[in-house]
């Protein structure tokens, strides 16, 4: 007599929201996102109460950007060679110290505030690639898309709700107390995330910083879909994002006679991004890469709505589509990077991502206004619309762009490779 067959085993892992380690990571990334967003808003309140001039605000924010751009590549190398968790801890503590130091300079010393802003920006920049790589260590491969969607939901939800909360707090406490609150958020971002797997790291540095960073660049070049997607993302941010940021307030005021369209379009973008993240938490399209690139191309509807003489509802709808599309891109993009890139070089590749896309955004903003003065808003908006549509379409032709994959497993350590194999054999 033969024994009855064993019952089928469900190899799928439980929801990432039931994973305590991920919840700690999610809480830390949420705190860092809230702190990152809150600082410029709180400094804007300082301008309103007269403790900081508009020119001083520009200086402080510019120095924060310098710190961000300087720290991103350094963090990528450090996080890969040592520990992603310790990198997050050091970055969070640095930003936590910088926030109260700003209170000492507020209304007294602009150079002190600028120096503290460099440190705050460095903490913010150092967190980005380290958090990205830490996610791949904490979350199993099957659950990473859901994890990235959950992190995005937290970031977008914070952006939607935080202005009202901060403005309400400002009626009760002063700007200095709010700056201390930003420091507390950075302390939480430093303390909450769990430890990852040390096996993915390469140990102590074998060469100079530039040599180690070049290793990350070479790893990125092994993935043509990554370079093409990064090029499309950078083009959209440097043109469409920058143009809409500059032109939307003018169109709202001059064409529609109030700032209502500005507020409605900005809110629609965030709501659309929330909807896009919710969709990607569940949906796994077969052609993930093409879906992501089609999503980011939707950003072209934002400058197109500003270009054409349309009803304000169409402008708002264009921004909602842009918000949905940006998360149709972001969630698969982060997930594919965590899946395909060599785990020992993931932070360096992620730092290249953030350095390029975020680094060119200020340049785009700086050139858009002079371009509008020289050629007119319709020409600039038309050119930005074409770039937003054509850059992702061109990226879709790159090898591996259809699925954001080279078709070969990443050359990571044994533990990571075994997870990739289990992901291929387990059911959807």
C-alpha positions as CSV (number, residue, x, y, z in Angstrom):
1,X,0.0,0.0,0.0
2,X,1.3,3.4,-0.9
3,X,1.2,6.2,1.4
4,X,-1.1,9.2,0.5
5,X,0.6,12.1,-1.2
6,X,1.9,14.8,1.1
7,X,-0.3,18.0,1.0
8,X,1.0,20.7,-1.2
9,X,3.1,23.3,0.7
10,X,2.4,27.0,0.1
11,X,5.9,28.4,-0.4
12,X,4.7,32.0,-0.4
13,X,5.8,34.1,2.5
14,X,3.3,36.0,4.7
15,X,2.6,39.7,4.0
16,X,5.6,41.9,4.6
17,X,3.3,43.9,7.0
18,X,3.5,41.0,9.4
19,X,7.3,41.1,9.5
20,X,8.5,42.9,12.6
21,X,11.9,43.6,11.1
22,X,10.4,45.2,8.1
23,X,8.0,47.3,10.2
24,X,11.1,48.7,12.1
25,X,12.7,49.5,8.7
26,X,9.5,51.0,7.4
27,X,9.2,53.2,10.6
28,X,12.8,54.3,10.2
29,X,12.4,55.3,6.5
30,X,9.2,57.0,7.3
31,X,10.8,59.1,10.0
32,X,13.7,60.0,7.7
33,X,11.3,61.0,5.0
34,X,9.2,63.1,7.3
35,X,12.4,64.8,8.7
36,X,13.7,65.4,5.1
37,X,10.4,67.0,4.1
38,X,9.8,69.0,7.3
39,X,13.1,70.9,7.4
40,X,12.5,73.3,4.4
41,X,8.9,73.8,5.5
42,X,9.9,74.7,9.1
43,X,12.6,77.1,7.7
44,X,9.9,78.6,5.5
45,X,7.9,79.3,8.7
46,X,11.1,81.0,10.1
47,X,10.9,83.4,7.1
48,X,7.3,84.2,8.0
49,X,8.1,85.1,11.6
50,X,11.1,87.2,10.5
51,X,13.9,85.1,12.1
52,X,15.3,84.2,8.7
53,X,15.3,86.2,5.5
54,X,14.2,84.8,2.1
55,X,17.8,85.1,0.9
56,X,19.0,83.3,4.0
57,X,16.5,80.5,3.3
58,X,17.9,80.1,-0.2
59,X,21.5,79.9,1.2
60,X,20.6,77.3,3.8
61,X,18.7,75.1,1.3
62,X,21.5,75.4,-1.2
63,X,24.0,74.2,1.4
64,X,21.8,71.3,2.3
65,X,21.7,70.2,-1.3
66,X,25.6,70.4,-1.5
67,X,25.8,68.2,1.6
68,X,23.3,65.7,0.0
69,X,25.2,65.4,-3.3
70,X,28.6,65.1,-1.5
71,X,27.4,62.4,0.9
72,X,25.5,60.1,-1.6
73,X,28.5,58.5,-3.4
74,X,30.5,58.3,-0.1
75,X,27.6,56.5,1.6
76,X,27.2,54.1,-1.3
77,X,30.8,53.0,-0.9
78,X,30.8,52.9,2.9
79,X,27.5,51.0,3.1
80,X,28.8,48.3,0.7
81,X,32.1,47.8,2.3
82,X,31.1,48.0,5.9
83,X,27.5,47.9,7.2
84,X,24.3,49.3,5.8
85,X,22.8,49.4,9.3
86,X,25.7,51.4,10.7
87,X,25.7,53.7,7.8
88,X,22.0,54.5,8.5
89,X,22.8,55.0,12.2
90,X,25.7,57.4,11.5
91,X,23.8,59.4,8.9
92,X,20.7,59.7,11.2
93,X,22.8,60.8,14.2
94,X,24.6,63.4,12.1
95,X,21.3,64.9,10.8
96,X,19.8,64.7,14.3
97,X,22.7,66.8,15.7
98,X,22.5,69.3,12.8
99,X,18.8,70.2,13.4
100,X,19.2,71.7,17.0
101,X,22.5,73.4,15.9
102,X,20.3,75.3,13.4
103,X,18.3,76.7,16.3
104,X,21.5,78.3,17.6
105,X,22.1,80.1,14.4
106,X,18.5,81.0,13.7
107,X,18.3,84.8,13.8
108,X,22.0,85.1,14.9
109,X,24.4,83.4,12.5
110,X,23.7,82.5,8.9
111,X,27.1,80.8,8.5
112,X,26.3,78.5,11.4
113,X,23.0,77.6,9.9
114,X,24.6,76.9,6.5
115,X,27.2,74.7,8.1
116,X,24.5,72.8,10.0
117,X,22.5,72.5,6.7
118,X,25.5,70.8,5.0
119,X,25.6,68.2,7.8
120,X,21.8,67.7,7.6
121,X,21.9,67.3,3.9
122,X,24.8,64.8,4.2
123,X,22.8,62.8,6.7
124,X,19.8,62.8,4.3
125,X,21.9,61.8,1.3
126,X,23.8,59.1,3.2
127,X,20.6,57.5,4.3
128,X,19.2,57.0,0.8
129,X,21.5,54.3,-0.7
130,X,22.0,52.6,2.7
131,X,18.2,52.3,3.2
132,X,17.8,51.0,-0.3
133,X,20.4,48.3,0.2
134,X,19.2,47.5,3.8
135,X,15.7,46.7,2.3
136,X,17.2,44.0,0.2
137,X,18.8,42.5,3.4
138,X,15.8,42.7,5.6
139,X,13.0,41.7,3.2
140,X,12.8,38.4,1.3
141,X,13.0,38.6,-2.5
142,X,9.3,37.6,-2.9
143,X,8.1,40.5,-0.7
144,X,10.3,43.3,-1.9
145,X,7.8,44.9,-4.3
146,X,5.2,45.0,-1.6
147,X,7.9,46.4,0.8
148,X,8.9,49.1,-1.7
149,X,5.2,50.0,-2.3
150,X,4.6,50.3,1.5
151,X,7.6,52.6,1.9
152,X,6.4,54.8,-0.9
153,X,2.9,54.9,0.6
154,X,4.4,56.2,3.8
155,X,6.5,58.9,2.0
156,X,3.6,60.1,-0.1
157,X,1.1,60.0,2.8
158,X,3.6,62.1,4.9
159,X,3.8,64.6,2.1
160,X,0.0,64.9,1.9
161,X,-0.7,65.2,5.6
162,X,2.4,66.8,7.1
163,X,1.8,70.4,5.9
164,X,-1.4,70.7,7.8
165,X,0.1,69.0,10.9
166,X,3.2,71.2,10.9
167,X,1.2,74.4,10.3
168,X,-1.1,73.4,13.3
169,X,1.9,72.7,15.5
170,X,3.4,76.1,14.5
171,X,0.4,77.8,16.1
172,X,1.3,76.2,19.5
173,X,5.1,76.0,19.5
174,X,7.8,78.1,17.9
175,X,10.2,77.4,15.0
176,X,13.0,76.4,17.3
177,X,10.9,73.7,18.9
178,X,9.9,72.4,15.5
179,X,13.6,72.2,14.5
180,X,14.2,70.1,17.7
181,X,11.3,67.9,16.5
182,X,13.1,67.4,13.2
183,X,16.1,66.3,15.2
184,X,14.0,63.8,17.1
185,X,12.7,62.3,13.9
186,X,16.3,61.8,12.7
187,X,17.0,60.0,16.0
188,X,14.2,57.7,15.3
189,X,15.4,57.1,11.7
190,X,18.8,56.2,13.2
191,X,17.6,54.0,16.0
192,X,14.6,52.1,14.5
193,X,15.9,50.1,11.5
194,X,17.0,46.5,12.2
195,X,20.4,44.9,11.4
196,X,20.8,43.4,8.0
197,X,22.9,40.5,6.7
198,X,26.6,41.2,6.9
199,X,27.4,38.5,4.3
200,X,26.5,40.9,1.4
201,X,29.4,43.3,2.2
202,X,32.9,43.1,0.9
203,X,34.7,43.8,4.2
204,X,37.4,46.4,4.5
205,X,38.2,48.7,1.6
206,X,40.6,47.1,-0.9
207,X,41.4,50.3,-2.8
208,X,40.7,54.1,-2.8
209,X,37.3,55.6,-2.7
210,X,37.3,56.4,-6.4
211,X,38.3,52.9,-7.3
212,X,35.5,51.4,-5.1
213,X,32.9,53.8,-6.5
214,X,34.1,52.9,-10.0
215,X,33.3,49.3,-9.2
216,X,29.7,50.4,-8.6
217,X,29.7,52.2,-12.0
218,X,31.0,49.1,-13.7
219,X,28.3,47.0,-12.0
220,X,25.6,49.5,-13.3
221,X,27.0,49.2,-16.8
222,X,26.4,45.4,-16.7
223,X,22.7,46.2,-16.7
224,X,21.8,48.1,-19.9
225,X,18.1,48.4,-18.7
226,X,19.4,50.2,-15.6
227,X,21.4,52.8,-17.5
228,X,18.5,53.4,-20.0
229,X,15.9,53.7,-17.2
230,X,18.2,56.0,-15.2
231,X,18.6,58.2,-18.3
232,X,14.9,58.3,-18.8
233,X,14.2,59.2,-15.1
234,X,16.9,61.9,-15.1
235,X,15.5,63.4,-18.3
236,X,12.0,63.5,-17.0
237,X,13.1,65.0,-13.6
238,X,15.4,67.6,-15.2
239,X,12.8,68.8,-17.7
240,X,9.2,67.9,-16.9
241,X,9.5,68.0,-13.1
242,X,11.5,71.3,-13.2
243,X,9.2,72.9,-15.8
244,X,6.0,72.2,-14.0
245,X,7.5,73.3,-10.7
246,X,8.3,76.7,-12.2
247,X,5.3,77.2,-14.6
248,X,2.4,75.8,-12.6
249,X,2.3,78.8,-10.1
250,X,2.4,81.2,-13.0
251,X,-0.3,79.4,-15.0
252,X,-2.5,79.1,-11.9
253,X,-2.2,82.8,-11.3
254,X,-2.2,84.3,-14.8
255,X,-4.6,81.9,-16.7
256,X,-7.0,80.9,-13.9
257,X,-6.8,84.0,-11.7
258,X,-6.0,82.3,-8.4
259,X,-3.8,79.7,-6.7
260,X,-6.6,77.2,-6.5
261,X,-5.3,75.2,-9.5
262,X,-1.8,75.2,-8.0
263,X,-3.1,73.7,-4.7
264,X,-5.4,71.2,-6.5
265,X,-2.8,70.0,-9.0
266,X,-0.2,69.5,-6.3
267,X,-2.6,67.6,-4.2
268,X,-3.7,65.5,-7.2
269,X,-0.1,64.5,-7.9
270,X,0.3,63.2,-4.3
271,X,-3.0,61.4,-4.4
272,X,-2.2,59.9,-7.7
273,X,1.2,58.7,-6.3
274,X,-0.6,57.1,-3.4
275,X,-2.9,55.3,-5.8
276,X,0.0,54.2,-8.0
277,X,1.8,52.8,-4.9
278,X,-1.3,50.9,-3.8
279,X,-1.7,49.4,-7.3
280,X,1.9,48.3,-7.4
281,X,1.7,46.7,-4.0
282,X,-0.5,44.0,-5.6
283,X,0.0,44.1,-9.4
284,X,2.9,42.4,-10.9
285,X,2.7,43.0,-14.7
286,X,4.5,40.5,-17.0
287,X,6.5,43.3,-18.7
288,X,7.4,45.2,-15.6
289,X,10.0,47.3,-17.2
290,X,7.8,48.5,-20.1
291,X,5.0,49.1,-17.6
292,X,7.4,51.2,-15.5
293,X,8.7,53.2,-18.4
294,X,5.1,53.8,-19.7
295,X,4.3,55.0,-16.2
296,X,7.1,57.6,-16.0
297,X,6.1,58.8,-19.5
298,X,2.8,59.8,-18.0
299,X,4.6,62.7,-16.4
300,X,4.4,64.3,-19.8
301,X,0.7,65.0,-19.2
302,X,1.6,67.5,-16.6
303,X,3.5,70.0,-18.8
304,X,1.1,69.2,-21.7
305,X,-1.9,70.4,-19.6
306,X,0.0,73.6,-18.8
307,X,0.8,74.1,-22.5
308,X,-2.7,73.7,-23.9
309,X,-5.7,76.0,-23.3
310,X,-7.7,73.5,-21.4
311,X,-10.2,73.5,-18.4
312,X,-8.5,73.5,-15.0
313,X,-9.8,70.0,-14.3
314,X,-7.7,68.7,-17.2
315,X,-4.6,70.3,-15.7
316,X,-5.4,68.6,-12.3
317,X,-6.1,65.3,-14.1
318,X,-2.7,65.5,-15.8
319,X,-1.0,65.9,-12.5
320,X,-2.9,62.9,-11.1
321,X,-1.7,60.8,-14.0
322,X,1.8,62.0,-13.4
323,X,1.6,60.9,-9.8
324,X,0.2,57.5,-10.7
325,X,2.9,57.0,-13.3
326,X,5.8,58.0,-11.1
327,X,5.0,55.2,-8.7
328,X,4.3,52.7,-11.5
329,X,8.0,53.4,-12.3
330,X,9.5,53.8,-8.8
331,X,8.3,50.6,-7.2
332,X,9.4,48.1,-10.0
333,X,12.5,50.2,-10.5
334,X,13.7,49.8,-6.8
335,X,12.6,46.2,-6.7
336,X,14.4,45.3,-9.9
337,X,17.6,47.0,-8.7
338,X,17.5,45.1,-5.5
339,X,16.9,41.8,-7.4
340,X,19.4,42.2,-10.3
341,X,22.4,44.1,-9.0
342,X,25.2,42.3,-7.2
343,X,24.2,42.6,-3.5
344,X,27.8,43.5,-2.6
345,X,27.6,46.6,-4.9
346,X,23.9,47.5,-4.4
347,X,24.5,50.6,-2.3
348,X,27.0,52.0,-4.8
349,X,24.6,51.4,-7.7
350,X,21.8,53.0,-5.7
351,X,24.0,56.0,-4.9
352,X,24.6,56.4,-8.6
353,X,20.8,56.4,-9.1
354,X,20.1,59.1,-6.5
355,X,23.2,61.2,-7.4
356,X,22.1,61.4,-11.1
357,X,18.4,61.8,-10.8
358,X,18.3,64.1,-7.7
359,X,21.5,65.8,-8.6
360,X,20.2,67.1,-11.9
361,X,16.9,68.3,-10.5
362,X,18.4,71.6,-9.1
363,X,20.2,72.2,-12.4
364,X,16.9,71.8,-14.3
365,X,15.2,74.2,-12.0
366,X,18.1,76.7,-12.4
367,X,17.9,76.6,-16.3
368,X,14.1,76.5,-16.7
369,X,13.4,80.1,-15.7
370,X,16.1,81.6,-18.1
371,X,14.9,79.3,-20.8
372,X,11.3,80.6,-20.4
373,X,12.6,84.2,-20.5
374,X,14.6,83.4,-23.7
375,X,12.2,81.3,-25.7
376,X,8.8,81.6,-23.9
377,X,6.8,79.2,-21.8
378,X,5.0,77.5,-24.7
379,X,8.3,76.4,-26.3
380,X,9.8,75.2,-23.1
381,X,6.7,73.3,-22.1
382,X,6.5,71.8,-25.5
383,X,10.1,70.6,-25.4
384,X,9.7,69.2,-21.9
385,X,6.5,67.3,-22.9
386,X,8.4,65.7,-25.8
387,X,11.3,64.7,-23.6
388,X,8.9,63.2,-21.0
389,X,7.3,61.1,-23.7
390,X,10.3,60.2,-25.9
391,X,13.0,59.5,-23.3
392,X,11.1,56.5,-21.7
393,X,10.2,55.3,-25.2
394,X,13.8,55.3,-26.2
395,X,14.8,53.5,-23.0
396,X,12.3,50.7,-23.7
397,X,14.6,49.6,-26.6
398,X,17.5,48.8,-24.3
399,X,18.4,45.2,-23.7
400,X,16.5,43.8,-20.7
401,X,14.2,46.9,-20.5
402,X,11.0,44.8,-21.0
403,X,11.4,43.1,-17.6
404,X,14.1,45.2,-16.0
405,X,16.4,42.1,-16.1
406,X,19.5,40.8,-17.8
407,X,18.1,37.3,-17.7
408,X,20.9,36.0,-15.5
409,X,21.0,35.8,-11.7
410,X,23.1,38.4,-9.9
411,X,26.6,37.4,-8.8
412,X,26.0,37.9,-5.1
413,X,27.0,35.8,-2.1
414,X,25.5,32.3,-1.7
415,X,22.7,33.4,0.7
416,X,21.4,35.9,-1.8
417,X,21.7,33.6,-4.8
418,X,19.7,30.9,-3.0
419,X,16.9,33.4,-2.4
420,X,16.9,34.2,-6.1
421,X,16.5,30.5,-6.9
422,X,13.7,30.1,-4.4
423,X,12.0,33.1,-5.9
424,X,12.0,31.4,-9.3
425,X,10.6,28.1,-8.1
426,X,7.9,29.4,-5.8
427,X,4.4,30.1,-7.1
428,X,3.2,33.6,-7.6
